[in-house]
């Protein structure tokens, strides 16, 4: 692809780039389940027993027993009334919005919401109002602008991927009208946040009564596919009204079987994995703050470094490469104009790998952005 260089994974925590093997602090495979032997075996068994592709929508001849089994396991894990598999995480909000179109007076959207959330808001067929990122006062003003008798729906990420911060869902519910609703894209929070990994809702201690939670299986679960958690009535509405769901081929059965194994692993080992993950993040943050970096305190395992000039970015890239680390520089369309460094920590990064990152960054002066000598 023009402008993009391929990365070759080497084990769980390395990539090969331009002939070099480099430590990898990017991607969002937070527990490295994408390379877990049990998950890979489940994919292989699924391929042999279930075939590569359902080759039709679930509402015609593409429905498989494995989808029902995975949905039940996911609903149990997240303690939701119902779960519905979608072929990709990007589509989860879209299928919900198509099912609920015409039911709301306004869509209120966090200004830093993921593009998938913005696309979903368009499908709701109502006026869209953006509010300042995670700003309760501005959200309250947006609700007031909707007028008396309005029925708004709030759309937001759960854990924001740019810095690991969480949406204040419980506080939003106190401001939102009683017949309003929240559609939360919890792609990054699911499996990671909360005492038992149920995501941003559990982290924020927010009731599911007015919340629809959407997740992807490609982050903490290490596989692929999207899931919508909500009521049985919502499921039925999606099956009847969502063109994106009705007309799409479902998740390949081998991936569904792999995801089922990933759910089992997080049920069994999730507490330990989350503890290791958060300990690793705390270790890096503590040292970098002592070295002068301004690192935000967020619940997610993401460490952003402030937007930089091109010269400053080049200097830090060179410092990271010299340390044997792949430079995770992000210049996302619609994001920070100058780009920024986003370091994603996993539960499986070794102490030596974390120390390598800490040393490289701690010896880079965050105030002048000029590498220290000696």
BABAVEX-382580 format. One record per residue (C-alpha): residue in one letter; x, y, z. Coordinates in Angstrom, 1 decimal. Each point is the difference from the previous one (the first is absolute). Layout:
BEGIN
{nulo "A",{X,Y,Z}};
...
end
This chain:
BEGIN
{nulo "X",{0.0,0.0,0.0}};
{nulo "X",{1.5,3.4,-1.0}};
{nulo "X",{1.6,1.8,3.0}};
{nulo "X",{-0.3,-3.0,2.3}};
{nulo "X",{2.8,-2.5,0.8}};
{nulo "X",{-0.9,-3.5,1.0}};
{nulo "X",{0.9,-1.3,3.4}};
{nulo "X",{0.8,-3.7,0.6}};
{nulo "X",{-0.9,-1.3,3.4}};
{nulo "X",{2.7,-1.9,1.8}};
{nulo "X",{-1.3,-1.8,3.0}};
{nulo "X",{-2.3,2.0,2.3}};
{nulo "X",{2.0,3.2,0.6}};
{nulo "X",{2.2,0.6,-3.0}};
{nulo "X",{-0.4,1.0,-3.6}};
{nulo "X",{2.5,-0.2,-2.9}};
{nulo "X",{0.3,3.4,-1.8}};
{nulo "X",{2.5,0.8,-2.7}};
{nulo "X",{2.0,-3.1,0.9}};
{nulo "X",{0.1,0.8,3.8}};
{nulo "X",{-1.7,-1.8,2.8}};
{nulo "X",{-1.5,2.6,2.3}};
{nulo "X",{-2.0,0.0,3.2}};
{nulo "X",{-3.6,0.9,-0.7}};
{nulo "X",{-2.0,2.4,2.2}};
{nulo "X",{-2.9,0.4,-2.3}};
{nulo "X",{-3.2,-1.8,-1.2}};
{nulo "X",{-2.7,-0.7,2.5}};
{nulo "X",{0.4,-3.7,0.6}};
{nulo "X",{0.1,0.8,3.7}};
{nulo "X",{0.5,-3.5,1.3}};
{nulo "X",{1.7,-1.4,-3.1}};
{nulo "X",{-2.8,-2.5,-0.5}};
{nulo "X",{0.3,0.3,-3.7}};
{nulo "X",{3.1,-2.2,0.3}};
{nulo "X",{-1.1,-2.2,2.9}};
{nulo "X",{0.5,-3.7,-0.9}};
{nulo "X",{-3.5,-0.9,1.3}};
{nulo "X",{-1.6,2.7,-2.1}};
{nulo "X",{2.0,-1.0,-3.1}};
{nulo "X",{-0.9,-3.7,0.5}};
{nulo "X",{-3.7,0.9,0.3}};
{nulo "X",{0.2,1.9,-3.3}};
{nulo "X",{1.6,-3.0,-1.7}};
{nulo "X",{-2.6,-2.4,1.4}};
{nulo "X",{-2.8,2.4,-1.1}};
{nulo "X",{1.5,0.0,-3.5}};
{nulo "X",{0.1,-3.7,-0.2}};
{nulo "X",{-3.4,-0.7,1.5}};
{nulo "X",{-2.1,3.1,-1.0}};
{nulo "X",{1.5,1.1,-3.3}};
{nulo "X",{1.5,3.4,-0.9}};
{nulo "X",{-3.1,2.0,-0.8}};
{nulo "X",{-3.7,-0.1,0.6}};
{nulo "X",{-0.4,1.6,-3.5}};
{nulo "X",{-3.5,1.4,0.7}};
{nulo "X",{-1.7,2.4,2.5}};
{nulo "X",{-1.3,-1.5,3.3}};
{nulo "X",{-3.5,0.7,-1.0}};
{nulo "X",{0.3,-2.2,-3.1}};
{nulo "X",{2.2,-3.1,0.2}};
{nulo "X",{3.1,1.4,1.8}};
{nulo "X",{-1.1,-0.6,3.6}};
{nulo "X",{2.2,-2.4,2.0}};
{nulo "X",{-0.3,-1.5,3.4}};
{nulo "X",{3.4,1.4,1.0}};
{nulo "X",{-1.4,3.5,-0.2}};
{nulo "X",{-2.8,-0.7,2.5}};
{nulo "X",{2.5,-1.7,2.3}};
{nulo "X",{2.4,3.0,-0.1}};
{nulo "X",{-2.8,2.5,0.5}};
{nulo "X",{-1.2,-1.9,3.1}};
{nulo "X",{3.6,-0.1,1.4}};
{nulo "X",{0.5,3.7,-0.7}};
{nulo "X",{-3.4,1.0,1.6}};
{nulo "X",{1.0,-2.0,3.1}};
{nulo "X",{3.5,1.6,0.1}};
{nulo "X",{-1.4,3.5,-0.2}};
{nulo "X",{-3.2,-0.7,2.0}};
{nulo "X",{-2.1,1.4,-2.8}};
{nulo "X",{-3.6,-1.0,-0.9}};
{nulo "X",{1.0,-0.9,-3.5}};
{nulo "X",{3.0,0.0,-2.4}};
{nulo "X",{0.0,0.2,-3.8}};
{nulo "X",{3.1,-0.7,-2.1}};
{nulo "X",{0.8,2.4,-2.8}};
{nulo "X",{2.5,-0.7,-2.8}};
{nulo "X",{2.3,2.8,1.1}};
{nulo "X",{0.5,2.4,2.9}};
{nulo "X",{-0.4,3.0,-2.2}};
{nulo "X",{-3.5,-1.0,-0.9}};
{nulo "X",{-1.4,-0.5,3.5}};
{nulo "X",{-1.2,3.6,0.5}};
{nulo "X",{-1.2,0.2,-3.5}};
{nulo "X",{-2.4,-3.0,0.3}};
{nulo "X",{-1.4,1.4,3.3}};
{nulo "X",{-0.5,3.4,-1.6}};
{nulo "X",{-1.8,-1.5,-2.9}};
{nulo "X",{-2.3,-2.0,2.3}};
{nulo "X",{-0.8,3.1,2.1}};
{nulo "X",{-0.3,2.6,-2.7}};
{nulo "X",{-2.9,2.4,0.5}};
{nulo "X",{-0.3,-0.7,3.8}};
{nulo "X",{2.0,3.0,1.2}};
{nulo "X",{-0.2,3.7,-0.3}};
{nulo "X",{3.7,0.7,0.0}};
{nulo "X",{3.4,-1.8,0.0}};
{nulo "X",{2.5,1.4,2.4}};
{nulo "X",{3.6,-1.0,-1.0}};
{nulo "X",{3.3,0.5,1.9}};
{nulo "X",{2.2,2.0,-2.4}};
{nulo "X",{2.9,-2.5,0.3}};
{nulo "X",{-2.2,-3.0,-0.6}};
{nulo "X",{1.3,-2.7,-2.4}};
{nulo "X",{-1.0,0.4,-3.7}};
{nulo "X",{-2.1,-3.1,0.4}};
{nulo "X",{-2.1,1.8,2.6}};
{nulo "X",{-0.3,3.1,-2.2}};
{nulo "X",{-1.3,-2.2,-2.9}};
{nulo "X",{-2.5,-1.7,2.3}};
{nulo "X",{-1.4,3.4,1.1}};
{nulo "X",{-0.8,0.8,-3.6}};
{nulo "X",{-2.1,-3.1,-0.3}};
{nulo "X",{-2.3,1.1,2.8}};
{nulo "X",{-1.8,2.4,-2.3}};
{nulo "X",{-0.1,3.0,2.5}};
{nulo "X",{2.0,3.2,0.6}};
{nulo "X",{3.5,-0.6,1.3}};
{nulo "X",{1.6,2.2,2.7}};
{nulo "X",{3.6,-0.4,1.0}};
{nulo "X",{1.2,0.9,3.5}};
{nulo "X",{3.5,0.5,1.4}};
{nulo "X",{2.0,-3.1,0.8}};
{nulo "X",{-1.1,-1.6,3.3}};
{nulo "X",{-1.3,3.4,1.1}};
{nulo "X",{-3.0,-0.4,2.3}};
{nulo "X",{-0.9,3.7,-0.1}};
{nulo "X",{0.0,0.2,-3.7}};
{nulo "X",{-2.0,-3.3,-0.2}};
{nulo "X",{-2.6,1.6,2.3}};
{nulo "X",{-0.2,3.0,-2.3}};
{nulo "X",{-0.4,-2.3,-3.0}};
{nulo "X",{-2.9,-1.8,1.8}};
{nulo "X",{-1.6,3.4,0.8}};
{nulo "X",{0.3,1.1,-3.7}};
{nulo "X",{-2.1,-3.0,-0.9}};
{nulo "X",{-3.0,1.7,1.6}};
{nulo "X",{-2.8,-1.2,2.3}};
{nulo "X",{-1.5,-3.3,-0.8}};
{nulo "X",{3.1,-1.1,-2.1}};
{nulo "X",{1.2,-3.6,0.0}};
{nulo "X",{3.7,0.1,-0.7}};
{nulo "X",{2.5,-2.9,-0.5}};
{nulo "X",{3.6,0.4,1.1}};
{nulo "X",{2.7,-1.6,-2.1}};
{nulo "X",{3.5,-0.3,1.4}};
{nulo "X",{3.0,-2.3,0.2}};
{nulo "X",{0.4,-1.8,3.3}};
{nulo "X",{3.8,0.0,0.4}};
{nulo "X",{1.5,2.5,-2.5}};
{nulo "X",{2.8,-1.4,-2.0}};
{nulo "X",{2.1,3.2,-0.2}};
{nulo "X",{0.8,0.1,3.7}};
{nulo "X",{-1.8,-2.8,1.9}};
{nulo "X",{-2.5,2.3,1.7}};
{nulo "X",{-3.5,-1.2,0.8}};
{nulo "X",{-3.4,1.6,-0.8}};
{nulo "X",{-1.8,1.2,3.2}};
{nulo "X",{-3.0,-2.2,-0.7}};
{nulo "X",{-1.5,0.1,3.5}};
{nulo "X",{0.1,3.8,0.0}};
{nulo "X",{-1.5,0.2,-3.5}};
{nulo "X",{-2.9,-2.1,1.2}};
{nulo "X",{-0.8,2.5,2.7}};
{nulo "X",{-0.3,2.8,-2.6}};
{nulo "X",{-1.7,-2.0,-2.7}};
{nulo "X",{-3.8,-0.1,0.0}};
{nulo "X",{-1.6,-3.2,1.3}};
{nulo "X",{-1.1,-1.1,-3.4}};
{nulo "X",{3.4,0.8,-1.6}};
{nulo "X",{2.6,-2.6,-0.9}};
{nulo "X",{3.8,-0.4,-0.2}};
{nulo "X",{1.6,-1.9,-2.8}};
{nulo "X",{3.6,-0.7,1.1}};
{nulo "X",{2.7,-1.4,-2.3}};
{nulo "X",{2.0,-1.9,2.6}};
{nulo "X",{2.5,-1.5,-2.5}};
{nulo "X",{3.0,0.7,2.2}};
{nulo "X",{-1.6,-0.2,3.4}};
{nulo "X",{-1.5,-3.5,-0.3}};
{nulo "X",{2.1,-2.6,1.8}};
{nulo "X",{2.4,2.7,1.3}};
{nulo "X",{-2.0,2.3,2.3}};
{nulo "X",{-2.0,-1.0,3.0}};
{nulo "X",{0.7,-2.4,2.9}};
{nulo "X",{-1.1,-2.9,-2.2}};
{nulo "X",{0.7,1.4,-3.4}};
{nulo "X",{-3.5,1.0,-1.0}};
{nulo "X",{1.3,3.3,-1.3}};
{nulo "X",{-0.8,3.6,0.5}};
{nulo "X",{-3.5,-0.6,1.4}};
{nulo "X",{1.5,-2.0,2.9}};
{nulo "X",{2.9,2.4,0.4}};
{nulo "X",{-2.5,2.9,0.3}};
{nulo "X",{-2.5,-2.0,2.0}};
{nulo "X",{-2.7,0.9,-2.5}};
{nulo "X",{-3.3,-1.9,-0.3}};
{nulo "X",{-0.8,-1.7,-3.4}};
{nulo "X",{-3.6,1.2,0.2}};
{nulo "X",{0.6,2.9,-2.4}};
{nulo "X",{3.2,-1.2,-1.6}};
{nulo "X",{0.7,-2.1,-3.1}};
{nulo "X",{3.6,-1.3,0.1}};
{nulo "X",{1.8,-0.8,-3.3}};
{nulo "X",{3.4,-1.7,0.0}};
{nulo "X",{2.5,-1.5,-2.4}};
{nulo "X",{1.7,-3.4,0.5}};
{nulo "X",{3.2,1.3,-1.7}};
{nulo "X",{1.5,1.7,3.0}};
{nulo "X",{0.0,-1.7,3.5}};
{nulo "X",{-1.4,-3.2,-1.5}};
{nulo "X",{2.6,-0.2,-2.7}};
{nulo "X",{-2.2,-1.2,-2.8}};
{nulo "X",{-2.5,1.9,-2.2}};
{nulo "X",{-3.7,0.9,-0.3}};
{nulo "X",{-2.4,2.3,1.8}};
{nulo "X",{-2.6,-0.5,2.7}};
{nulo "X",{-3.1,2.0,1.1}};
{nulo "X",{-1.2,-0.4,3.5}};
{nulo "X",{-3.5,1.1,0.8}};
{nulo "X",{-3.6,-1.3,0.4}};
{nulo "X",{-1.7,-2.8,-1.9}};
{nulo "X",{-2.2,2.7,-1.5}};
{nulo "X",{3.0,1.8,-1.4}};
{nulo "X",{1.3,-3.2,-1.5}};
{nulo "X",{-3.4,-0.6,-1.7}};
{nulo "X",{0.0,3.6,-1.3}};
{nulo "X",{3.5,-0.4,-1.5}};
{nulo "X",{-1.1,-3.3,-1.7}};
{nulo "X",{-3.0,1.8,-1.5}};
{nulo "X",{1.4,3.5,-0.8}};
{nulo "X",{3.7,0.0,-0.4}};
{nulo "X",{1.0,-0.2,-3.6}};
{nulo "X",{3.7,-0.4,0.9}};
{nulo "X",{-0.8,-3.1,2.2}};
{nulo "X",{-2.7,-1.5,-2.2}};
{nulo "X",{2.1,0.1,-3.1}};
{nulo "X",{3.5,-0.9,1.3}};
{nulo "X",{1.9,-3.2,0.3}};
{nulo "X",{0.7,-0.9,3.6}};
{nulo "X",{3.3,-0.5,1.7}};
{nulo "X",{1.9,-3.0,-1.5}};
{nulo "X",{-0.7,-3.0,2.2}};
{nulo "X",{3.7,-0.7,0.8}};
{nulo "X",{0.3,3.5,1.5}};
{nulo "X",{-3.2,-0.5,2.0}};
{nulo "X",{1.5,-3.2,1.4}};
{nulo "X",{3.3,1.8,0.8}};
{nulo "X",{-2.0,2.8,1.7}};
{nulo "X",{-1.9,-2.6,2.1}};
{nulo "X",{3.4,-1.2,1.3}};
{nulo "X",{1.1,3.5,0.7}};
{nulo "X",{-3.1,0.6,2.1}};
{nulo "X",{0.8,-3.2,2.0}};
{nulo "X",{3.6,1.2,0.5}};
{nulo "X",{-1.1,3.4,1.3}};
{nulo "X",{-2.6,-1.7,2.3}};
{nulo "X",{2.8,-2.1,1.4}};
{nulo "X",{3.0,2.3,0.0}};
{nulo "X",{-1.4,3.4,-0.5}};
{nulo "X",{0.6,1.2,3.5}};
{nulo "X",{3.7,-0.9,-0.2}};
{nulo "X",{0.4,1.5,-3.5}};
{nulo "X",{-1.6,3.3,1.0}};
{nulo "X",{2.1,0.2,3.1}};
{nulo "X",{3.2,-0.5,-2.0}};
{nulo "X",{-1.2,2.5,-2.6}};
{nulo "X",{-0.7,2.8,2.4}};
{nulo "X",{3.2,-0.7,1.9}};
{nulo "X",{2.0,0.3,-3.2}};
{nulo "X",{-1.7,3.3,-0.8}};
{nulo "X",{0.5,1.4,3.5}};
{nulo "X",{3.7,-0.9,-0.2}};
{nulo "X",{0.6,1.9,-3.2}};
{nulo "X",{-2.1,3.0,1.0}};
{nulo "X",{1.7,0.4,3.4}};
{nulo "X",{3.5,0.2,-1.4}};
{nulo "X",{-0.9,2.3,-2.9}};
{nulo "X",{-1.8,2.4,2.3}};
{nulo "X",{3.0,0.1,2.2}};
{nulo "X",{2.1,0.8,-3.1}};
{nulo "X",{-2.2,3.0,-0.8}};
{nulo "X",{-2.5,-1.4,-2.5}};
{nulo "X",{-3.6,1.2,0.5}};
{nulo "X",{-1.9,-3.3,-0.2}};
{nulo "X",{-3.8,0.1,0.6}};
{nulo "X",{-1.5,-2.3,2.7}};
{nulo "X",{-2.4,-2.2,-2.0}};
{nulo "X",{-1.4,-3.5,0.7}};
{nulo "X",{1.1,-1.3,-3.4}};
{nulo "X",{3.4,-1.6,-0.9}};
{nulo "X",{0.9,2.8,-2.5}};
{nulo "X",{2.7,2.6,0.5}};
{nulo "X",{-0.2,3.0,-2.4}};
{nulo "X",{2.8,2.4,-0.4}};
{nulo "X",{-1.0,3.6,-1.0}};
{nulo "X",{-0.2,1.0,-3.6}};
{nulo "X",{3.4,1.0,-1.3}};
{nulo "X",{1.5,1.9,-2.9}};
{nulo "X",{1.5,-2.0,-2.8}};
{nulo "X",{3.5,0.7,1.2}};
{nulo "X",{-0.9,-1.1,3.5}};
{nulo "X",{-1.7,-3.1,-1.3}};
{nulo "X",{3.0,-1.0,-2.1}};
{nulo "X",{2.3,0.4,3.1}};
{nulo "X",{-2.1,-2.3,2.1}};
{nulo "X",{-0.5,-2.5,-2.8}};
{nulo "X",{3.8,-0.2,-0.3}};
{nulo "X",{0.3,-0.5,3.8}};
{nulo "X",{-2.5,-2.8,0.0}};
{nulo "X",{1.6,-1.8,-3.0}};
{nulo "X",{3.4,0.3,1.6}};
{nulo "X",{-1.5,-1.8,3.0}};
{nulo "X",{-1.5,-2.8,-2.2}};
{nulo "X",{-3.6,1.2,0.4}};
{nulo "X",{-2.4,0.5,-2.9}};
{nulo "X",{-1.1,3.7,0.1}};
{nulo "X",{-3.9,0.0,0.4}};
{nulo "X",{-0.6,3.4,-1.5}};
{nulo "X",{-3.7,0.7,-0.8}};
{nulo "X",{-1.2,2.5,-2.5}};
{nulo "X",{-3.6,-0.9,-0.3}};
{nulo "X",{-2.4,1.8,-2.4}};
{nulo "X",{-2.1,2.4,2.1}};
{nulo "X",{2.4,-0.2,3.0}};
{nulo "X",{2.9,2.1,1.1}};
{nulo "X",{1.4,1.8,-3.0}};
{nulo "X",{3.6,-0.6,0.9}};
{nulo "X",{-0.5,-3.5,1.2}};
{nulo "X",{1.1,-1.5,3.3}};
{nulo "X",{1.6,-3.1,1.5}};
{nulo "X",{-2.4,-2.6,1.4}};
{nulo "X",{1.6,-2.8,2.1}};
{nulo "X",{-2.3,-2.9,0.6}};
{nulo "X",{1.0,-2.2,2.9}};
{nulo "X",{-0.9,-3.7,0.2}};
{nulo "X",{-0.2,-2.4,2.9}};
{nulo "X",{2.6,-2.1,-1.8}};
{nulo "X",{2.8,2.6,-0.3}};
{nulo "X",{3.0,-1.2,2.0}};
{nulo "X",{1.7,2.1,2.6}};
{nulo "X",{3.1,0.2,-2.3}};
{nulo "X",{-2.2,1.4,-2.8}};
{nulo "X",{-1.7,2.5,2.2}};
{nulo "X",{3.4,1.1,1.3}};
{nulo "X",{1.2,0.5,-3.5}};
{nulo "X",{-2.9,2.3,-0.7}};
{nulo "X",{0.4,1.8,3.3}};
{nulo "X",{3.7,0.7,-0.6}};
{nulo "X",{-0.6,1.2,-3.5}};
{nulo "X",{-2.7,2.5,1.0}};
{nulo "X",{1.4,1.1,3.4}};
{nulo "X",{3.3,1.1,-1.7}};
{nulo "X",{-2.0,2.2,-2.4}};
{nulo "X",{-0.6,3.5,1.4}};
{nulo "X",{-3.8,0.5,-0.1}};
{nulo "X",{0.3,3.7,0.6}};
{nulo "X",{2.3,0.9,-2.8}};
{nulo "X",{-0.7,-3.2,-2.0}};
{nulo "X",{3.7,-0.3,-0.7}};
{nulo "X",{1.8,-3.2,0.9}};
{nulo "X",{2.4,0.3,2.9}};
{nulo "X",{3.6,-0.7,-0.5}};
{nulo "X",{1.9,-2.6,2.0}};
end
